[in-house]
Amino acid sequence: MRVQVAIIGGGPSGLLLGQLLHNAGIEAVVLERQTREYVLTRIRAGVLERGTVNLLEQAGAADRLHAESFTHDGTVISVNNKHFNIPFHKYVNKPVTVYGQTELTRDLYDARELGGAATLFNVEDVIINDVKSDSPSIDCKIASESIHIDCDYVAGCDGFHGVSRQHIPSDVRREYEKVYPFGWLGIISETKPVHEELIYANSDRGFALCSMRTDRLSRYYVQCDANDSIDNWSDSAFWDELKQRIPEQFADTIETGPSIEKSIAPLRSFVCEPMQYGKLFLCGDAAHIVPPTGAKGLNTAASDVHYLYNAFKQRYQHNDDEALTSYSQTALKRVWKVQRFSWWMTSMLHRFPDQSEFDINIQRAELDFLRESEPAQASLAINYVGLPY
């Protein structure tokens, strides 16, 4: 097989990049380790920046999003029994869109099938060859059959545990990581959301988040120990804990019900530099991870896709490879700003096991300042809605 761009990873970033390239007439294939059905069982975030929505529109995969998504014009921050609203429209005049990542992924798969774009599933034993040469290639297997793919470039969209990043030599690659001493215990329930906007809650018992997928599908989280197990949490125990972390006004009206999904997600901040090596380009979780507090994981992957897609267009439509050469530098400039925001949100809203009384009072002062200061609220709104590309 011969393509211009070989994309490793059939999650949202790989699918979005592949679909944009396909629509631009650039030959690309997407290689996915799992089946389509398996990928669509993954439960992930659902808050989309305007830039991410714009890319989905360019990809021709936004019709169902526009029909079924929710637009959010602000968010609620609570501290124990008090809360305040941060109106995005007041500071940036842009909303965010709530639409499940699973549905977004399904839409991209459907768009690729409709357009006849190539997506290969059950791909195993991926080896990337000769990325420092003018003729890189990929060797892999599908159902024990060996496949060889010649290409001009390789896009590594295969996540934190994928093979792509490991093909950047260790003496070239520098990795930065912060592992947080807690996780998020999350459930999905077929219940009405407790509020029309997301609620980010700081309490003496720890962080909580009230979110949603639809008007009858709610997503809730509570901070838990990093080594905790879902076996320790019955549905009733979860609801009891959540109610103690959010203001009484919301706790008294929340609709509870059986969980249809329950999991614990660890939290980490991670950045790999550089995001390119020869003809290999990293995109999304293969290059960086953020804690979910600021809803930036999928959106930062989308910003990578924006930079990489436009760089490939410059290369193939105008024979100009300047944007490809500077891709890592361009993408990382935004990545580190997003890392700062996600770290700040996480630090401000969670309880840390080694926090002193001084640390807790500083945290409370930070939240008081956010509540009282319009410039501070504007800063949160600008970052939450999404920094420009």
C-alpha positions in Angstrom: 0.0 0.0 0.0 1.1 3.5 -0.8 -0.3 6.7 0.8 0.9 10.2 1.4 0.2 10.1 5.2 -0.1 7.1 7.4 -2.0 7.8 10.6 -1.5 5.4 13.6 -4.5 5.5 15.9 -8.2 5.5 15.1 -9.4 7.6 18.1 -10.8 11.1 17.6 -7.5 12.8 16.7 -6.5 10.2 14.1 -10.0 10.1 12.6 -10.3 13.9 12.5 -6.9 14.3 10.9 -7.6 11.5 8.4 -11.0 12.9 7.4 -9.7 16.5 6.9 -6.9 15.2 4.8 -9.3 13.0 2.8 -11.5 16.0 2.1 -8.5 18.0 0.9 -7.5 15.3 -1.6 -4.5 14.1 0.4 -4.2 10.3 0.5 -4.2 8.9 4.1 -4.9 5.7 5.9 -5.9 5.3 9.5 -4.6 2.3 11.4 -6.5 1.2 14.6 -5.4 -1.5 17.0 -8.9 -2.3 18.2 -12.3 -2.9 16.4 -14.6 0.0 15.7 -17.1 -1.4 18.2 -14.4 -1.5 20.9 -13.4 2.1 20.3 -17.0 3.2 20.5 -17.3 1.7 24.0 -14.8 4.2 25.4 -16.4 6.8 27.7 -14.5 10.1 27.5 -15.0 13.9 27.9 -17.7 15.8 26.1 -16.9 19.6 26.4 -15.8 21.0 23.0 -14.2 24.3 22.3 -15.4 26.3 19.4 -12.2 25.5 17.5 -12.9 21.8 17.8 -16.5 22.3 16.5 -15.1 24.3 13.6 -12.8 21.4 12.6 -15.6 18.9 12.8 -17.6 21.2 10.5 -14.6 21.2 8.0 -14.5 17.5 8.2 -18.2 17.2 7.3 -18.9 15.4 10.6 -20.9 18.0 12.6 -24.5 17.5 11.4 -25.6 15.3 14.3 -23.5 17.4 16.8 -25.5 20.5 15.8 -28.8 18.6 16.1 -28.2 16.9 19.5 -25.5 18.9 21.4 -26.0 21.4 24.2 -24.5 25.0 24.1 -23.1 26.2 27.5 -22.7 29.9 28.1 -21.0 29.6 31.5 -20.0 27.4 34.3 -20.7 27.3 38.1 -18.0 27.2 40.7 -18.9 26.2 44.2 -17.1 26.3 47.5 -18.7 24.1 50.2 -22.3 25.5 50.4 -21.7 28.7 48.3 -21.5 29.0 44.5 -21.1 31.6 41.8 -21.5 31.7 38.0 -18.9 32.6 35.4 -20.7 33.8 32.3 -18.6 33.1 29.2 -20.7 35.4 27.0 -19.9 38.3 29.2 -16.1 37.9 28.7 -15.5 36.2 25.4 -18.9 36.0 23.7 -18.3 32.4 22.8 -19.9 29.2 24.3 -18.7 25.7 24.7 -20.5 22.7 23.3 -21.4 19.6 25.2 -21.4 16.5 23.0 -20.0 13.1 24.0 -16.7 12.0 22.6 -18.2 8.6 21.8 -20.8 10.2 19.6 -18.1 12.5 18.0 -16.0 9.4 17.2 -19.0 7.6 15.7 -19.7 10.6 13.5 -16.1 10.6 12.2 -16.3 6.9 11.5 -19.5 7.4 9.6 -18.1 10.3 7.6 -15.1 8.2 6.6 -17.2 5.3 5.5 -19.5 7.6 3.5 -16.5 9.2 1.7 -14.7 5.9 1.1 -11.7 6.8 3.2 -9.5 4.0 4.3 -9.6 2.8 8.0 -7.9 -0.5 9.0 -8.9 -2.2 12.2 -7.3 -4.9 14.3 -3.9 -3.7 13.4 -1.1 -5.3 15.4 2.7 -5.2 15.7 3.2 -1.8 14.2 6.7 -0.9 13.3 7.7 2.5 12.0 10.6 2.5 9.6 13.1 5.1 8.4 11.4 8.3 9.7 14.7 10.2 9.2 14.8 9.3 5.5 12.7 10.5 2.5 10.9 7.2 2.3 9.4 6.2 5.7 7.2 3.2 5.9 5.1 1.1 8.3 5.0 -2.7 8.8 2.1 -4.2 10.7 -0.2 -7.2 10.8 -3.9 -7.7 10.4 -5.2 -11.2 11.3 -1.6 -12.5 11.0 -1.3 -11.1 7.5 1.8 -8.8 7.1 1.0 -5.4 5.7 3.6 -2.9 4.4 2.7 0.7 3.9 4.9 3.2 2.1 4.2 6.8 2.9 5.7 10.4 2.9 4.8 11.1 6.5 3.6 9.3 9.7 1.2 10.8 12.1 1.3 9.2 15.6 -2.2 9.6 17.0 -2.1 6.4 19.1 -2.3 7.8 22.6 -0.1 7.8 25.7 0.6 4.0 25.5 1.0 3.9 21.7 4.2 3.0 19.8 4.7 6.3 18.0 6.4 8.3 20.7 8.8 5.5 21.4 10.2 5.9 17.9 11.7 9.2 18.9 15.1 8.2 20.3 15.5 8.6 24.1 18.5 10.9 23.7 16.3 13.2 21.6 13.0 12.9 23.5 12.4 14.8 26.7 9.3 14.0 28.8 7.8 16.1 31.6 5.3 14.5 33.9 3.3 15.3 37.1 1.2 12.5 38.6 -1.5 13.7 40.9 -2.2 11.8 44.2 -5.9 11.3 43.4 -8.3 10.1 40.7 -11.8 10.8 39.6 -14.5 8.3 40.4 -17.1 8.9 37.7 -20.5 7.5 36.9 -23.1 7.9 34.1 -26.7 7.7 35.0 -30.0 8.0 33.1 -31.1 11.0 35.1 -31.9 14.6 34.5 -28.8 16.8 35.0 -28.9 18.7 38.3 -28.1 22.1 36.6 -28.1 23.5 33.1 -24.3 24.3 33.4 -21.4 22.3 34.7 -20.8 22.6 38.4 -17.1 22.5 39.6 -17.2 21.9 43.3 -14.5 22.5 45.9 -15.3 21.2 49.3 -13.7 20.1 52.5 -14.3 16.5 51.5 -12.7 16.9 48.1 -13.6 17.9 44.5 -16.8 17.0 42.6 -18.1 17.7 39.1 -21.6 17.7 37.9 -21.8 17.3 34.1 -24.1 15.8 31.4 -24.3 14.2 28.1 -28.0 14.8 27.2 -31.1 16.1 29.0 -31.6 12.5 30.4 -28.0 11.4 30.7 -25.8 12.8 33.5 -22.1 12.5 34.2 -20.9 13.0 37.8 -17.4 12.7 39.4 -16.0 12.8 42.9 -12.3 13.0 43.8 -11.0 9.7 45.3 -7.7 8.1 46.3 -5.5 7.2 43.4 -5.5 3.6 44.5 -9.2 3.3 45.2 -11.4 0.7 43.5 -14.9 0.9 42.1 -15.6 -2.2 44.1 -15.6 0.1 47.2 -18.3 2.3 45.8 -21.9 1.3 45.6 -24.2 3.6 43.7 -25.8 4.8 47.0 -22.4 5.5 48.5 -21.4 7.6 45.4 -24.6 9.6 45.5 -24.3 10.2 49.3 -20.7 11.5 48.8 -21.6 13.7 45.8 -24.4 15.4 47.8 -22.0 16.2 50.6 -19.6 18.0 48.2 -22.0 20.2 46.3 -24.2 23.1 47.7 -27.4 22.0 49.4 -29.4 23.9 46.8 -28.3 21.3 44.2 -28.0 18.3 46.6 -31.7 18.7 47.6 -32.9 18.6 44.0 -30.5 16.1 42.3 -32.1 13.1 40.6 -30.4 9.9 41.5 -30.5 6.5 39.8 -28.6 3.4 38.9 -25.2 3.9 37.3 -24.8 2.6 33.7 -21.1 3.1 33.8 -18.6 3.5 36.6 -14.9 4.0 36.5 -11.9 5.6 38.2 -9.5 7.7 36.1 -6.0 8.7 37.3 -4.9 12.3 36.8 -1.6 13.3 35.3 0.1 16.1 33.4 2.5 15.0 30.7 4.3 16.6 27.8 6.8 15.1 25.3 9.2 17.4 23.4 9.7 17.5 20.5 6.4 16.4 18.9 8.2 15.5 15.7 11.2 13.5 14.6 12.1 13.4 10.9 8.9 12.4 9.1 7.1 11.3 12.3 4.6 13.8 13.9 2.9 13.2 17.3 -0.6 14.4 17.8 -2.9 14.4 20.8 -2.4 12.0 23.8 0.7 10.5 22.1 2.4 13.8 23.0 0.6 15.3 26.0 -1.9 14.5 28.7 -3.8 17.0 30.9 -5.9 16.3 34.0 -9.6 16.5 33.0 -10.4 19.4 35.3 -10.3 22.0 32.5 -11.8 19.8 29.8 -8.8 20.2 27.6 -7.7 16.7 26.5 -9.7 16.2 23.4 -9.6 19.9 22.6 -5.8 20.1 22.7 -5.6 17.1 20.5 -7.9 19.0 18.1 -5.5 22.0 18.1 -2.7 19.6 17.1 -4.8 18.3 14.3 -5.4 21.9 13.2 -1.7 22.7 13.0 -0.7 19.4 11.4 -3.6 19.3 8.8 -2.8 22.8 7.7 0.9 22.0 7.5 0.2 19.0 5.3 -2.0 21.2 3.1 0.8 23.7 2.7 3.1 20.9 1.8 0.9 19.2 -0.8 -1.0 22.1 -2.2 1.8 24.7 -2.3 5.0 22.6 -2.0 5.8 24.6 1.2 7.1 22.5 4.1 7.8 25.5 6.5 4.7 24.7 8.7 5.7 21.1 8.9 9.2 21.9 9.9 7.9 24.2 12.7 4.9 22.0 13.7 6.4 20.9 17.1 7.3 24.4 18.1 3.9 25.8 17.1 1.9 23.1 18.8 3.9 23.1 22.0 3.4 26.8 22.5 -0.3 26.2 22.9 0.1 22.9 24.7 2.0 24.5 27.6 -0.6 27.2 28.0 -3.3 24.6 28.2 -1.1 22.6 30.7 -0.9 25.7 32.9 -4.6 26.2 32.8 -5.4 22.5 33.6 -2.9 22.5 36.4 -4.3 25.7 37.9 -7.9 24.4 37.8 -6.8 21.1 39.3 -4.7 22.8 42.1 -7.5 25.3 42.9 -10.4 22.8 43.2 -8.9 19.6 44.7 -7.8 18.5 48.2 -4.3 17.3 48.3 -3.2 14.7 50.9 -0.2 16.8 52.1 -2.0 20.2 52.2 -1.3 22.3 55.3 -3.8 24.7 56.8 -1.8 27.4 55.1 -2.2 25.7 51.7 -6.0 25.4 52.2 -6.3 29.0 53.1 -4.4 30.0 50.0 -6.7 27.9 48.0 -9.8 29.6 49.6 -8.2 33.0 48.9 -7.8 32.0 45.2 -11.4 31.0 45.0 -12.5 34.2 46.7 -10.4 36.3 44.3 -12.0 34.4 41.4 -15.5 35.1 42.8 -14.8 38.8 43.3 -12.6 39.7 40.3 -14.0 40.2 36.8 -10.4 40.0 35.3 -9.9 36.7 37.0 -13.2 35.4 35.7 -12.4 36.7 32.2 -9.1 34.7 32.3 -10.9 31.5 33.2 -13.5 32.1 30.5 -10.9 32.8 27.8 -9.0 29.6 28.6 -12.0 27.4 29.2 -13.8 28.4 26.0 -10.5 27.9 24.2 -7.3 29.7 23.3 -7.0 30.8 19.6 -5.0 28.6 17.2 
